[in-house]
Amino acid sequence: MNPANLRKPVVAGQFYPASAKDLKAMISSFTDKSAPKFDCLGCILPHAGYIYSGKVAAQTISGIKIKDTVVLLGPNHTGRGVTFSIMPQGRWQTPLGDVEINNQLAGLFLDKSKYLEADSLAHLDEHSLEVELPILQYFKNDFKIVPIAIRAEELNVLDAIGQELASVVIENDFQSSVMFIASSDLTHYEPQESAKIKDALAIAAILKLDEQKLKAQVEESEISMCGFAPIAILIKLAKLLGAKGGRLIKYQTSGDAIGDKSSVVGYAGITIN
């Protein structure tokens, strides 16, 4: 394989352990070992350092039957690359091994979409998708991914992308083999009390699969969630694939994890079905 197509980890040793042994032990400590497994169209996971948000992500994935391909939708924090970026081929490396990109599905998305473009630059230093991979790998070692990074929040465009992605899944009868993950943290760097109030508003809109209400709450309440765009796309496509609602698996803040509640970030794990 062309070395240029190997996306190496950029936050191993920072957001999560660089040692496979330590990484597995940390994820194991977070999992819900009694959770029954069920199918879902998609879920929402946080993407902070594991000491802050790892328990939310791991407990959410604990109850999901991970499908053969996971489409990862995340915000572009770096500002690099194109506005709507798919890395269309190659592998992503983590301490737990390499994960191959489903180049067939990525190609179908690119053919269908007016907005998505083939691009690797947006993904090189972006952590929001990378941090989900080791937790997925802990539970399943033979899945593929399609990484998509988003750097715009116009709701009409996000709805259109959701329609495009759903159309590809429906037209190719991929419902049983493809799931979607939207990567997002919620309120950033506010006192615990205000963060929880704002996050409850965002979560309520997500559970109702109402992306318009979510957009209104983000704007009116000044909710500093970083992954509104991926979540809006997920909500739109999930409804087109037959989803009826969301289920909150776990919510906590960084303050719950480490004790400092003066300036926290909120994290929610939500399944969509």
DRENDO-1510 file (C-alpha; in Angstrom, 1 decimal, always signed):
<recs>
REC; n; res; u; v; w
REC; 1; MET; +0.0; +0.0; +0.0 .
REC; 2; ASN; +1.1; +3.5; -0.7 .
REC; 3; PRO; +2.5; +5.0; +2.6 .
REC; 4; ALA; +0.6; +8.2; +1.8 .
REC; 5; ASN; -2.7; +6.2; +2.3 .
REC; 6; LEU; -1.8; +5.2; +5.8 .
REC; 7; ARG; -3.2; +7.7; +8.2 .
REC; 8; LYS; -1.2; +7.4; +11.4 .
REC; 9; PRO; -2.6; +8.3; +14.8 .
REC; 10; VAL; -2.0; +11.9; +16.0 .
REC; 11; VAL; -3.4; +11.8; +19.5 .
REC; 12; ALA; -2.2; +8.4; +20.7 .
REC; 13; GLY; -0.3; +9.0; +24.0 .
REC; 14; GLN; -2.4; +12.2; +24.5 .
REC; 15; PHE; -6.1; +11.5; +24.3 .
REC; 16; TYR; -5.7; +7.8; +24.9 .
REC; 17; PRO; -2.7; +5.4; +25.7 .
REC; 18; ALA; -0.2; +4.7; +23.0 .
REC; 19; SER; +0.4; +1.2; +24.4 .
REC; 20; ALA; -2.1; -1.5; +23.1 .
REC; 21; LYS; -2.1; -3.2; +26.5 .
REC; 22; ASP; -2.8; +0.0; +28.4 .
REC; 23; LEU; -5.4; +1.1; +25.9 .
REC; 24; LYS; -7.3; -2.2; +26.1 .
REC; 25; ALA; -7.1; -2.1; +29.9 .
REC; 26; MET; -8.5; +1.5; +30.0 .
REC; 27; ILE; -11.3; +0.8; +27.6 .
REC; 28; SER; -12.2; -2.4; +29.5 .
REC; 29; SER; -12.5; -0.4; +32.7 .
REC; 30; PHE; -15.1; +1.8; +31.0 .
REC; 31; THR; -17.3; -0.8; +29.4 .
REC; 32; ASP; -20.7; -1.9; +30.5 .
REC; 33; LYS; -20.1; -5.7; +30.5 .
REC; 34; SER; -23.8; -6.5; +31.2 .
REC; 35; ALA; -25.2; -4.4; +28.3 .
REC; 36; PRO; -27.3; -6.5; +25.8 .
REC; 37; LYS; -26.3; -6.0; +22.2 .
REC; 38; PHE; -28.7; -4.5; +19.7 .
REC; 39; ASP; -28.7; -3.2; +16.1 .
REC; 40; CYS; -28.9; +0.5; +15.5 .
REC; 41; LEU; -28.7; +2.8; +12.6 .
REC; 42; GLY; -26.2; +5.1; +14.3 .
REC; 43; CYS; -25.1; +6.7; +17.4 .
REC; 44; ILE; -23.5; +9.9; +18.8 .
REC; 45; LEU; -20.3; +9.7; +20.7 .
REC; 46; PRO; -18.0; +12.2; +22.4 .
REC; 47; HIS; -14.4; +12.6; +21.3 .
REC; 48; ALA; -12.4; +14.1; +24.2 .
REC; 49; GLY; -9.5; +12.5; +26.0 .
REC; 50; TYR; -10.5; +9.1; +27.4 .
REC; 51; ILE; -10.2; +10.2; +31.0 .
REC; 52; TYR; -12.9; +12.7; +30.4 .
REC; 53; SER; -15.3; +11.1; +27.9 .
REC; 54; GLY; -14.1; +7.5; +27.4 .
REC; 55; LYS; -16.7; +6.0; +29.8 .
REC; 56; VAL; -19.5; +7.7; +27.9 .
REC; 57; ALA; -18.3; +6.4; +24.5 .
REC; 58; ALA; -17.4; +2.9; +25.7 .
REC; 59; GLN; -20.7; +2.4; +27.6 .
REC; 60; THR; -22.6; +3.5; +24.5 .
REC; 61; ILE; -20.7; +1.1; +22.2 .
REC; 62; SER; -21.0; -1.7; +24.8 .
REC; 63; GLY; -24.7; -2.2; +23.8 .
REC; 64; ILE; -24.3; -1.9; +20.0 .
REC; 65; LYS; -23.8; -4.6; +17.4 .
REC; 66; ILE; -21.1; -2.9; +15.3 .
REC; 67; LYS; -21.8; -3.4; +11.6 .
REC; 68; ASP; -19.3; -4.3; +8.9 .
REC; 69; THR; -18.8; -0.6; +7.8 .
REC; 70; VAL; -18.9; +2.4; +10.1 .
REC; 71; VAL; -19.4; +5.8; +8.5 .
REC; 72; LEU; -17.7; +8.3; +10.8 .
REC; 73; LEU; -19.0; +11.9; +10.7 .
REC; 74; GLY; -17.0; +14.4; +12.6 .
REC; 75; PRO; -16.3; +18.2; +12.9 .
REC; 76; ASN; -13.2; +19.6; +11.3 .
REC; 77; HIS; -11.4; +21.4; +14.2 .
REC; 78; THR; -8.2; +22.1; +12.2 .
REC; 79; GLY; -9.7; +24.1; +9.3 .
REC; 80; ARG; -7.6; +22.2; +6.9 .
REC; 81; GLY; -8.8; +20.5; +3.7 .
REC; 82; VAL; -12.1; +20.9; +1.9 .
REC; 83; THR; -15.4; +21.8; +3.6 .
REC; 84; PHE; -17.0; +18.3; +3.2 .
REC; 85; SER; -14.2; +15.8; +3.1 .
REC; 86; ILE; -14.1; +12.1; +2.6 .
REC; 87; MET; -10.8; +10.2; +2.8 .
REC; 88; PRO; -11.7; +7.7; +0.1 .
REC; 89; GLN; -9.1; +5.0; +0.4 .
REC; 90; GLY; -6.3; +3.7; +2.6 .
REC; 91; ARG; -6.1; +2.6; +6.2 .
REC; 92; TRP; -6.2; +4.3; +9.6 .
REC; 93; GLN; -3.7; +3.1; +12.2 .
REC; 94; THR; -4.2; +2.9; +15.9 .
REC; 95; PRO; -2.3; +1.1; +18.7 .
REC; 96; LEU; -4.9; -1.7; +18.2 .
REC; 97; GLY; -4.1; -2.2; +14.5 .
REC; 98; ASP; -5.1; -0.8; +11.2 .
REC; 99; VAL; -8.7; -0.1; +10.0 .
REC; 100; GLU; -9.3; -0.2; +6.3 .
REC; 101; ILE; -11.4; +2.4; +4.5 .
REC; 102; ASN; -14.4; +1.0; +2.5 .
REC; 103; ASN; -13.3; +2.5; -0.8 .
REC; 104; GLN; -16.4; +1.2; -2.6 .
REC; 105; LEU; -18.8; +2.9; -0.3 .
REC; 106; ALA; -16.7; +6.1; -0.2 .
REC; 107; GLY; -16.8; +6.1; -4.0 .
REC; 108; LEU; -20.6; +5.7; -4.1 .
REC; 109; PHE; -21.0; +8.6; -1.7 .
REC; 110; LEU; -18.7; +10.8; -3.8 .
REC; 111; ASP; -20.6; +9.8; -7.0 .
REC; 112; LYS; -24.0; +10.7; -5.4 .
REC; 113; SER; -23.1; +13.9; -3.5 .
REC; 114; LYS; -22.9; +17.5; -4.8 .
REC; 115; TYR; -21.0; +18.5; -1.7 .
REC; 116; LEU; -18.6; +15.7; -0.6 .
REC; 117; GLU; -15.1; +15.7; -2.0 .
REC; 118; ALA; -12.2; +13.3; -1.9 .
REC; 119; ASP; -9.6; +14.7; +0.5 .
REC; 120; SER; -7.1; +13.5; +3.0 .
REC; 121; LEU; -5.8; +16.8; +4.3 .
REC; 122; ALA; -8.8; +17.5; +6.5 .
REC; 123; HIS; -8.2; +14.2; +8.3 .
REC; 124; LEU; -4.4; +14.3; +8.9 .
REC; 125; ASP; -4.4; +16.1; +12.2 .
REC; 126; GLU; -8.1; +15.9; +13.2 .
REC; 127; HIS; -8.8; +13.9; +16.4 .
REC; 128; SER; -12.7; +13.8; +16.3 .
REC; 129; LEU; -12.8; +10.5; +14.3 .
REC; 130; GLU; -9.6; +9.0; +15.4 .
REC; 131; VAL; -10.6; +8.7; +19.1 .
REC; 132; GLU; -13.6; +6.6; +18.2 .
REC; 133; LEU; -11.6; +3.9; +16.5 .
REC; 134; PRO; -9.9; +2.1; +19.4 .
REC; 135; ILE; -13.2; +1.8; +21.3 .
REC; 136; LEU; -14.8; +0.3; +18.2 .
REC; 137; GLN; -11.8; -2.0; +17.7 .
REC; 138; TYR; -12.0; -3.2; +21.3 .
REC; 139; PHE; -15.4; -4.7; +20.5 .
REC; 140; LYS; -14.9; -5.7; +16.8 .
REC; 141; ASN; -11.7; -6.2; +14.9 .
REC; 142; ASP; -13.0; -6.7; +11.3 .
REC; 143; PHE; -14.9; -3.6; +10.3 .
REC; 144; LYS; -14.2; -0.9; +7.7 .
REC; 145; ILE; -14.8; +2.8; +7.9 .
REC; 146; VAL; -15.6; +5.8; +5.7 .
REC; 147; PRO; -14.2; +9.0; +7.4 .
REC; 148; ILE; -16.1; +12.2; +6.7 .
REC; 149; ALA; -15.1; +15.6; +8.2 .
REC; 150; ILE; -17.4; +18.6; +8.0 .
REC; 151; ARG; -16.6; +22.3; +8.3 .
REC; 152; ALA; -19.9; +24.1; +7.7 .
REC; 153; GLU; -23.2; +24.4; +9.5 .
REC; 154; GLU; -25.9; +25.5; +6.9 .
REC; 155; LEU; -28.8; +23.3; +7.8 .
REC; 156; ASN; -30.1; +23.0; +4.2 .
REC; 157; VAL; -26.8; +21.7; +3.0 .
REC; 158; LEU; -26.5; +19.3; +5.9 .
REC; 159; ASP; -30.0; +18.0; +5.2 .
REC; 160; ALA; -29.0; +17.5; +1.6 .
REC; 161; ILE; -25.9; +15.5; +2.5 .
REC; 162; GLY; -28.0; +13.4; +4.9 .
REC; 163; GLN; -30.4; +12.7; +2.0 .
REC; 164; GLU; -27.4; +11.8; -0.3 .
REC; 165; LEU; -25.9; +9.3; +2.2 .
REC; 166; ALA; -29.3; +7.7; +2.9 .
REC; 167; SER; -30.0; +7.3; -0.8 .
REC; 168; VAL; -26.7; +5.4; -1.3 .
REC; 169; VAL; -27.6; +3.0; +1.6 .
REC; 170; ILE; -31.1; +2.5; +0.3 .
REC; 171; GLU; -30.3; +2.1; -3.4 .
REC; 172; ASN; -27.5; -0.5; -2.6 .
REC; 173; ASP; -29.4; -2.3; +0.1 .
REC; 174; PHE; -26.7; -1.6; +2.7 .
REC; 175; GLN; -29.0; -1.2; +5.7 .
REC; 176; SER; -27.8; -4.3; +7.4 .
REC; 177; SER; -24.1; -3.7; +6.8 .
REC; 178; VAL; -23.6; +0.1; +7.4 .
REC; 179; MET; -24.0; +2.2; +10.5 .
REC; 180; PHE; -23.2; +5.9; +11.2 .
REC; 181; ILE; -21.5; +7.6; +14.1 .
REC; 182; ALA; -21.6; +11.3; +14.6 .
REC; 183; SER; -18.7; +12.6; +16.8 .
REC; 184; SER; -19.5; +15.6; +19.0 .
REC; 185; ASP; -18.8; +17.0; +22.4 .
REC; 186; LEU; -21.5; +19.3; +23.9 .
REC; 187; THR; -21.1; +22.5; +25.9 .
REC; 188; HIS; -17.5; +23.6; +26.2 .
REC; 189; TYR; -15.9; +25.3; +29.3 .
REC; 190; GLU; -18.8; +26.5; +31.3 .
REC; 191; PRO; -19.7; +25.8; +34.9 .
REC; 192; GLN; -21.3; +22.5; +35.5 .
REC; 193; GLU; -24.8; +23.8; +36.3 .
REC; 194; SER; -25.1; +25.9; +33.1 .
REC; 195; ALA; -23.5; +23.2; +31.0 .
REC; 196; LYS; -26.0; +20.6; +32.1 .
REC; 197; ILE; -29.0; +22.9; +31.4 .
REC; 198; LYS; -27.8; +23.7; +27.9 .
REC; 199; ASP; -26.9; +20.1; +27.1 .
REC; 200; ALA; -30.3; +18.9; +28.2 .
REC; 201; LEU; -31.9; +21.2; +25.6 .
REC; 202; ALA; -29.6; +19.8; +22.9 .
REC; 203; ILE; -30.2; +16.2; +23.9 .
REC; 204; ALA; -34.0; +16.6; +24.0 .
REC; 205; ALA; -33.9; +17.8; +20.4 .
REC; 206; ILE; -31.7; +15.0; +19.3 .
REC; 207; LEU; -33.8; +12.3; +21.0 .
REC; 208; LYS; -36.8; +13.7; +19.0 .
REC; 209; LEU; -34.7; +13.5; +15.8 .
REC; 210; ASP; -35.4; +17.2; +15.2 .
REC; 211; GLU; -32.4; +18.8; +13.6 .
REC; 212; GLN; -34.3; +22.1; +13.1 .
REC; 213; LYS; -35.0; +22.3; +16.8 .
REC; 214; LEU; -31.4; +21.4; +17.6 .
REC; 215; LYS; -30.2; +24.2; +15.4 .
REC; 216; ALA; -32.6; +26.7; +17.1 .
REC; 217; GLN; -31.5; +25.6; +20.6 .
REC; 218; VAL; -27.8; +25.9; +19.6 .
REC; 219; GLU; -28.3; +29.4; +18.4 .
REC; 220; GLU; -30.8; +30.6; +21.0 .
REC; 221; SER; -29.0; +29.1; +24.0 .
REC; 222; GLU; -25.5; +29.6; +22.6 .
REC; 223; ILE; -24.7; +25.9; +23.0 .
REC; 224; SER; -21.0; +25.5; +22.2 .
REC; 225; MET; -21.2; +21.9; +20.9 .
REC; 226; CYS; -18.6; +21.2; +18.2 .
REC; 227; GLY; -20.5; +18.5; +16.3 .
REC; 228; PHE; -23.8; +20.1; +15.4 .
REC; 229; ALA; -23.1; +19.5; +11.7 .
REC; 230; PRO; -22.4; +15.7; +12.0 .
REC; 231; ILE; -25.4; +15.2; +14.3 .
REC; 232; ALA; -27.7; +17.1; +11.9 .
REC; 233; ILE; -26.6; +14.9; +9.0 .
REC; 234; LEU; -27.0; +11.8; +11.1 .
REC; 235; ILE; -30.5; +12.8; +12.2 .
REC; 236; LYS; -31.6; +13.5; +8.6 .
REC; 237; LEU; -30.3; +10.3; +7.1 .
REC; 238; ALA; -31.5; +8.2; +10.1 .
REC; 239; LYS; -35.1; +9.4; +9.6 .
REC; 240; LEU; -34.9; +8.5; +5.9 .
REC; 241; LEU; -33.7; +5.1; +6.9 .
REC; 242; GLY; -36.6; +4.6; +9.2 .
REC; 243; ALA; -35.4; +5.8; +12.6 .
REC; 244; LYS; -38.1; +6.7; +15.1 .
REC; 245; GLY; -36.1; +8.3; +17.9 .
REC; 246; GLY; -33.0; +8.4; +20.0 .
REC; 247; ARG; -32.0; +6.9; +23.3 .
REC; 248; LEU; -29.7; +8.5; +25.8 .
REC; 249; ILE; -27.2; +5.9; +27.1 .
REC; 250; LYS; -25.0; +8.1; +29.2 .
REC; 251; TYR; -24.4; +11.7; +30.0 .
REC; 252; GLN; -21.6; +13.2; +32.1 .
REC; 253; THR; -19.3; +16.2; +32.1 .
REC; 254; SER; -15.5; +16.4; +32.5 .
REC; 255; GLY; -16.3; +17.6; +36.0 .
REC; 256; ASP; -18.0; +14.4; +36.8 .
REC; 257; ALA; -14.9; +12.5; +35.6 .
REC; 258; ILE; -12.2; +14.5; +37.4 .
REC; 259; GLY; -14.0; +16.6; +40.0 .
REC; 260; ASP; -13.4; +20.1; +38.8 .
REC; 261; LYS; -16.9; +21.5; +38.0 .
REC; 262; SER; -15.9; +25.2; +37.5 .
REC; 263; SER; -15.3; +24.8; +33.8 .
REC; 264; VAL; -16.6; +21.6; +32.2 .
REC; 265; VAL; -17.3; +20.0; +28.8 .
REC; 266; GLY; -20.4; +17.9; +28.3 .
REC; 267; TYR; -20.5; +14.5; +26.8 .
REC; 268; ALA; -23.5; +12.4; +25.7 .
REC; 269; GLY; -23.7; +8.9; +24.2 .
REC; 270; ILE; -26.9; +8.5; +22.2 .
REC; 271; THR; -28.2; +5.7; +20.0 .
REC; 272; ILE; -30.5; +6.3; +17.0 .
REC; 273; ASN; -33.0; +3.7; +15.9 .
</recs>
